[in-house]
Amino acid sequence: MNMKKMKIFLATATLVAILPHGGWAKTALATNSLPPLVDGKIPTNVDELWGDYDPTKELLETEVVREWKEGDITIRHVVFTVGTFKGQKSRLAAFYAFPKSDKKLPGILQIHGGGGKAHVSDVISATENGYAGLSINWLGNPMDKMEAGDANTDWGAIDATQKHNTHYDSPGAAKPDDKTLDTIESPRNNNWFLLVLAARRALTFLEQQPEVDPAKLAVTGHSMGGKITLNLAGSDKRVKAAVPSCGGSGGITEKLADLPEAVVKPRKHDMMTATIWDEAYIPRVTCPILFLSASNDHAGPFDAMTENWKKIGSKTVRYTVVPHFTHRSLPESEVCRTLWFDQHLKGTFAFPKTPKLAVNLKTPDGVPQVTVQTDRPDEVEKVDIYYSVDPNHVMRFWREAEAKKSADVWVGNAPILSTAQPLLAYANVFYKLNKDTVMERRAKTPSSYMITSNQASYHPEELVAAGVKATDKPSRQIDDFSRGWHDWYRLAWGNPHHWVASTRKLHDPKWRGPEGASLVFEVLCPQDNMLAVEAKMNVWGTFPGKPSGDFVFKKALKGSPDWQTVTIKLGEVLKKDSSDPLPSWETVTELNLTRPATCPVDGKEVEFGKGWETPIELRNMRWEGGVDPTDMALTSLPTEAATKK
């Protein structure tokens, strides 16, 4: 590897943008990039917050700390100026990379999430698909390949890191201190404002590179980076395509949050609502935007996206939402990011239209029927229809309504246990993918890509008014595993050395554990193994007033070519920190199957992933004994009276 340390500086200048809105000082030239407030008047909306700020006026003063090549790819560790605040410069580190090309390339800005850092692999991934890539290190953590004395992010007199005023709905989100811009409570004191400002300066860096076409800039980010992506797309018209991931969906709305079981309530509306929250930026997004998330995500709630994004300014919007996951995704969804940029920056791909989902509540048998109409049906590999009866967006289990093709639509039935619960439904449509069109680094390029329909939701009173009938029954059979891990979510595709499978199925009243029952399943493991079964109780306060905690049962398995039966009694599942037994299956919200980091094999402790990779197979997971499940499940359901407003 040819790596050399460089010190290259551009000419410096100090120039401030004139910001006439919101009562800010009107000064032609000053030391700081942002002028002080006038007469204590703070910005009250997005226009006043940004005013006439021009992210291109100040020089970047770029330093190339190091440059090296990997094949035909040039990679640089760079540092450039965000601005001058309170008399000190704020400098931002990043990785910039571009492939050998005889023409100018589209540029992609990549924004890491909370606790993260810029990665060389991210910008290399962009180059491998024909882009120039810039990954900014806003948090300032040590980056890849850094050496002692290398320049990193330095915010100077302010602090825009995760440690300072991150949570914009907390009491201190805009309060002043020695690291804020303003001396009074102001949205400019919140670090989200400064992070978006830094991202706007990063766009300036990209558009000024000789390898980049300044008319073709895109942005993507995960988690905190997803929110920054959304806010950047809503405040800077240079963004021509955006893909926020697990962030940027806005706050929970009142649509389902008024039900007693919905423990996450809408945020209060205050000065941050119109200046910092996603809802203030969503209507301002006019570029093509793809929202990538998980159905149970806490930072990018599906319910919030469903409602808030009805107000989006863009006419070109798609969704790809992985079922069962929280804050991560799968290859069939991840690949859509590059495909989205290929369509809108290169013109080499074309997404199908968003699938149209509809729910018919007025059926002859009273069972809701879900229909999905797809674009380009000849390219469809499969359609998955999901529905749920849980208003808690984080702990919700998504049942699958078996999708069957009927003429030009896909149809699935959604039977329910009670009309006292809401009904939600959405669908994922998988389209064939030519693997030669895109390269994925995190996992093998999938054979298909997945786009998501709208989400439909209905309150209990709507179900009753439509004549929906409670025809479903509780089930002692939890999973026969004939579809593999379809009702579970696993992390193995992203981390092969961490074996875990999780499901929220036990939280659904249909599969909730009867009082006094044992959890039973059969396992096949050819070599000695160790299995841990973890019952997570009352996660996210799903059952208000009930106890919570993590309880574990461990089972040593002897290697055998035959199926072995594992029986777990309630009293054998012990709390991690006290060894108290699990008091009840009723409030178990998540069930995890894991294997420890090491396992005794032939008398020796062997590390998983180093000679101990034999997969465990399961079948016939069920409840045995205890009270009748019909009685238990129905008494645990909310009453219709409790759900009325």
CORKAHU-V86452 format. One record per pair of residues at least 12 apart in sequence whose ideal C-beta (glycine too) atoms are under 6 Angstrom apart, sorted by the first residue. I is the first residue (numbers start at 0). GAP is how many residues later the second one is. Records with the same first field share a line. If there is no record, write none. Layout:
I=GAP + GAP
This chain:
0=67
1=66 + 67
2=65
4=61
5=58 + 61
7=56
8=54
9=49 + 51 + 52
11=47 + 49
12=46
14=42 + 43
15=14 + 17
16=35 + 36 + 37 + 40
17=34
18=16 + 32 + 33
20=27 + 30
21=21 + 26
22=15 + 18
23=14
24=13
30=56
31=52 + 53
32=50 + 51
36=145
39=144
41=144
42=144 + 232
44=229
45=234
48=226
49=185
54=145 + 146 + 149
55=148
59=20 + 21 + 145
60=20
61=16 + 18
62=16
63=12 + 14
64=12 + 85 + 86
71=27 + 28
72=24 + 26 + 54
73=24
74=22
75=20
77=16 + 18
78=12 + 14 + 72
79=125
81=116 + 119
84=72 + 73
85=71
87=68 + 69
88=67
89=65 + 66
90=63
91=44 + 61 + 106
92=44 + 59 + 60
93=24 + 40 + 42 + 43
94=23 + 25 + 28 + 40
95=38
96=26 + 27 + 30 + 36
97=34 + 113
98=28
103=109
104=26 + 27 + 106
105=25 + 107 + 110 + 239
106=25 + 99 + 105 + 110
107=18 + 23 + 25 + 110
108=25 + 93 + 110
109=12 + 25 + 110
110=110 + 114 + 117
111=113
112=109 + 110 + 111 + 112
113=48 + 109 + 110
116=20 + 24 + 26
117=17 + 19 + 25
119=24
121=13
122=12
124=316
127=311
128=209 + 310
131=79 + 80
133=68 + 72
135=66
136=16
137=57 + 60
138=22 + 23
139=12 + 13
157=21
158=20
159=31 + 34 + 35
163=15 + 27
164=25 + 26
165=25
167=22 + 24 + 104 + 108
168=98
172=17
173=12 + 13 + 15 + 16
175=13
186=85 + 88 + 89
189=86
191=84
194=33
195=32 + 35 + 36
198=29 + 33
199=36
202=14 + 35
215=24 + 129
216=21 + 23
217=23 + 123 + 127
218=13 + 20 + 23
219=23 + 117
221=23 + 24
222=23 + 24 + 76
225=18 + 19 + 20 + 21 + 22
226=20 + 21
228=13 + 15 + 19
229=14 + 18 + 48 + 51
230=50
232=52 + 54
233=47 + 50 + 51
238=48
239=47
240=46 + 47 + 100 + 103 + 104
241=45 + 47
242=47 + 49 + 94 + 97
244=47
245=47 + 51 + 53 + 54 + 81
246=52 + 53
247=30
248=51 + 52 + 55 + 56
249=28 + 29 + 54 + 58
250=16 + 53
251=12 + 14 + 49 + 52
252=54
253=12
254=52
255=47 + 135
258=132
259=382
260=130 + 131
261=129 + 130
262=129 + 278
278=29
281=26 + 29 + 30
282=28 + 30
283=29
284=27 + 28 + 29
285=27 + 28
287=28 + 56
288=25 + 28
289=28 + 50
290=14 + 28
291=28 + 41
292=28
293=28 + 31 + 32
294=26 + 28 + 103
295=30 + 98
296=29 + 30
297=96
300=92
301=19
302=90
305=149
317=33 + 36 + 133
318=133
319=13 + 16 + 130 + 131 + 132
320=131
322=63 + 75
323=165
324=164
330=112 + 115
331=114 + 116 + 117 + 118
332=117
334=103 + 105 + 111 + 114
335=113
337=100
351=23 + 24
352=22
354=17 + 19 + 72 + 74 + 98
355=17
356=15 + 70 + 96 + 97 + 99
357=13
358=66 + 97
360=105 + 107
361=104
365=102 + 103
366=46 + 48 + 104
367=46 + 100
368=44
369=15 + 31 + 42 + 44 + 55
370=38 + 40
371=38 + 55
372=36
373=55
378=52 + 53
379=49
380=49 + 51 + 67
381=48
382=20 + 27 + 46
383=44
384=16 + 18 + 27 + 42
385=12 + 14 + 40
386=12 + 14 + 27 + 38
387=36
388=27 + 32
390=31
391=150
393=146
394=109 + 112 + 144 + 145 + 147 + 194
396=107 + 108 + 110 + 111
400=12 + 13
414=56 + 57
415=54 + 56
416=53 + 55 + 92
417=52 + 219
418=41 + 44 + 45 + 49 + 51
419=40 + 217 + 218 + 219 + 220 + 223
421=37
422=35
423=33
424=31
425=27 + 29
426=26
427=22 + 24
428=22
429=18 + 20
430=17 + 18
431=16
432=15 + 16
442=50
459=183
473=36 + 155 + 156 + 159
474=35 + 36
475=146 + 147 + 153
476=145
477=33 + 143 + 144
478=142
479=140
480=137 + 138
484=16
486=16 + 18
487=13 + 15
488=13
496=112
498=96
499=94
500=92
501=90
502=88
503=86
505=82 + 85
506=82
508=124 + 127 + 128
511=121
512=72 + 110
513=109 + 112 + 113 + 115 + 118
514=111 + 112 + 117
515=110
516=106 + 108 + 109
517=49 + 51 + 106 + 107
518=49
519=47 + 102 + 104
520=45 + 97 + 100
521=41 + 43 + 97 + 98
522=41 + 43 + 95
523=39 + 93
524=32 + 91
525=33 + 88
526=32 + 87
527=31 + 73
528=28 + 70
529=26 + 66 + 69
530=24 + 26
531=20 + 22 + 62
532=20
533=18 + 58
534=16 + 38 + 47 + 53 + 56
535=14 + 53 + 54
536=12 + 50 + 51
537=49
538=50 + 51
541=47
542=44
545=41
548=26
549=26
550=22 + 24 + 31
551=24
552=15 + 19 + 20
569=12
598=13
